[in-house]
Amino acid sequence: MSNQKFATVERLVNLLDPDSNVLFNMAIDEAIERVGTGEPEKVREIDGQFALVHKNGKIVRLARSIGRPMRYFLAKQAAGPVLIIAERMDEIRDHLEKEGIADQFHPSYTRMVPAHYVTELSLVGCPDPNPVYTRFLTQHANELPADIDAIGKAYIGALANEIDSWIDSIPEKEPIGVLFSGGVDSGAVLTLAYHSLLKRGQNAQRLKAFTLSVNENGSDLDQASEFLKTLDIDYLLEPIQVDASSLDYKDAIRTIEDYKPLDVQAATMAIAVLKEVRHRYPEWKYLLDGDGGDENLRDYPIEENPELTIRSVLGNPFFYHEGWGVDKIKHSQTYSGGQSRGHVRTYATAAKYGFEGFSPFATSEVIEVAEKIPFIELTDWDHEKLYSLKGNVTRAGVHAITGMMMPVFEKNRFQRGATSESDFAAVFPDSPLAYRQAFAEVFSN
């Protein structure tokens, strides 16, 4: 029998703002109690965008959706260890400074709670037991038929329900902004939000489509304009013009506390558009975005990543949502993986300027339907069939739900579509090392 003595954790410091949770079907106290049971079926029934914490004696349970980050850090003190929970690394660092123990901090010592799991911590102190992960969002593979219309109706129907619930949850007089590129995902969100307002008998001019253009270049603004004109709703468009000199990828790194180039680039553009929207509209609060649509329909160019094959993309459930998985050696405890890691590019940039954003594609309700799609049967392992799937499914679903036939354009990343190739090259380094070095500088002091 071991003679190891354990120091029980004396304090839990929860720095999360409960008002930042977006819950549709229950009060926050009930949602927290469901997390406290540790029963995945009960946690799965929580609908919305959330990060929740429950403590019962030495057991702390945490659960989050992709749409809201949550980190933790275990600090040592003479009076007993302290567990600190927050959205951000710098919030943890700042709290440690107040406690007089900032020398314990390093960003790599913080831990991101992986989305779609109940994370259970046994707070017995040093030595710290590993967390126990219990999945609450599970895959029901191939439950949908290999029929584009049926898939579209189910998938976009789930998306429409989440947008309806979100609109119901905010004050009726508040305007709604959509971060809009004219692409498939932001196009679906805008069209469904427009339809949702009309069926309520509300004024559609409550809605604005904010589209970024850097130095009056990029393809997105033309694409967004054509998208809206096709549907005869071009009055919703509000171009957001910024100068390339305002783009600062190092500020994006500070904001998202990460160094992955694609996420940093997307965050840089998000900061540009959100900063200008805040300048124009000091009181604007609510935003929708299309982040998560690519992950759901597995619509990333496999050829750009030498680690991937179409078999790894189609053969691993929740692959783009969660990465390789919490039980794999490639899983990062500091960041988690996939969109569970990357969604901070959307959440943190909106929070930076005081917006309350909602990403309906990133909710469990929508992801669960996406994971029912028979990808292999529909694509027969063919890259091009996979890449065309999202547009076909989304257009069919939007038509089934709204009666509107949205246009589908060639895929382009947000950070590429908002600017010219020359301006992009002038702003962003080629080498991933530059991003890592910039991140190291953030916490170097």
Secondary structure by P-SEA (a helix, b strand, c coil): cccbbbbcccbbbbcccccccccccccaaaaaaaaaaccaaaaaaccccbbbbbbcccbbbbbbcccbbbbbbbbbcccbbbbbbcccaaaaaaaaaaaccccccccccccccccccbbbbcccccccccbbbbbccccccccccccaaaaaaaaaaaaaaaaaaaaaaccccbbbbbbccccaaaaaaaaaaaaaaaaaccccccbbbbbbbcccccaaaaaaaaaaaaacccccbbbbbbbcccccaaaaaaacccccaaaaaaaaaaaaaaaaaaaacccccbbbbccccccccccccccccccccaaaaaacccccccccccccccccccccccccccccccaaaaaaaccccccccccaaaaaaaaaccccccccccaaaaaaaaaaaaaaaaaaccccccccccccccccccccaaaaaacccccaaaaaaaaaaaccc
